[in-house]
Amino acid sequence: MLKYKIAETETFEKKVTTQKYKFLYKKIKDYIYPILRENPLFGPNIKRLKGEYKEIYRYRIGDYRLFYKVSEETVIVFIIDIENRKDAYK
């Protein structure tokens, strides 16, 4: 099976350097990226969003949500954003 590449957007990169998300970034790189490289479409913490955002998936990390888009053609997972659950769906 093909391994997906991970691409982070500028928005995401800026956000994970802030104090609020710094502690999560190590966990994301060490634990979540390997899972997404294997299969970014299915898993216990993975859900596809609905409606106008149906192209986007979310990965649950406790109270936080990691949002990403998958490109099947280029085999790349684009990490779009991370947000606290209480703010994520507004």
C-alpha positions in Angstrom: 0.0 0.0 0.0 1.2 3.5 -0.8 2.3 5.8 2.0 0.8 9.2 2.0 3.0 12.3 2.3 2.1 14.9 4.9 1.9 18.6 3.8 1.2 21.3 6.4 -0.5 24.6 5.4 1.0 27.9 6.5 -2.0 28.5 8.7 -1.3 25.2 10.5 2.4 25.8 10.8 1.9 29.3 12.3 -0.7 27.9 14.7 1.4 25.1 16.1 4.3 27.4 17.0 2.0 29.3 19.4 2.1 28.4 23.1 -1.5 27.0 23.0 -0.7 24.3 20.5 3.1 23.6 20.9 2.5 20.7 23.3 0.2 19.0 20.8 2.6 19.3 17.9 5.0 16.7 19.1 2.1 14.2 19.7 0.8 15.0 16.2 4.2 14.4 14.6 5.1 11.3 16.6 1.7 9.5 16.8 -0.8 10.9 14.3 1.3 11.5 11.2 2.3 7.8 11.0 -1.4 6.8 11.2 -2.4 9.3 8.5 0.5 8.1 6.3 -0.9 4.6 6.4 -4.6 5.3 6.0 -5.9 8.9 6.3 -9.5 7.9 5.4 -10.5 5.4 8.0 -9.8 5.0 11.7 -11.3 5.2 15.2 -10.6 9.0 15.5 -11.2 9.9 11.9 -14.5 11.3 10.5 -15.4 13.0 7.3 -17.2 16.3 7.6 -20.6 16.8 6.0 -22.2 19.4 3.7 -20.0 22.0 2.1 -16.9 20.6 4.0 -17.3 17.0 2.8 -13.8 17.1 1.3 -12.3 17.6 4.7 -11.6 15.0 7.4 -11.1 15.6 11.1 -8.9 13.6 13.5 -9.9 13.7 17.2 -7.1 14.4 19.7 -8.8 14.7 23.0 -10.5 18.1 23.1 -8.8 19.2 19.9 -9.6 18.5 16.2 -7.0 18.3 13.5 -8.5 19.1 10.1 -7.1 17.8 6.8 -7.8 17.1 3.2 -6.7 14.0 1.3 -5.5 14.1 -2.3 -5.7 10.5 -3.7 -4.0 11.5 -7.0 -0.9 12.9 -5.5 -1.0 10.7 -2.3 -0.7 13.7 0.0 -2.5 14.6 3.2 -2.9 18.3 3.5 -3.0 19.4 7.2 -5.3 22.4 7.2 -5.9 23.5 10.8 -6.1 22.5 14.4 -8.7 23.9 16.8 -10.1 23.3 20.2 -13.4 21.3 19.9 -15.5 24.1 21.5 -14.3 26.5 18.8 -13.9 24.1 15.9 -17.4 24.0 14.5 -18.4 27.6 14.8 
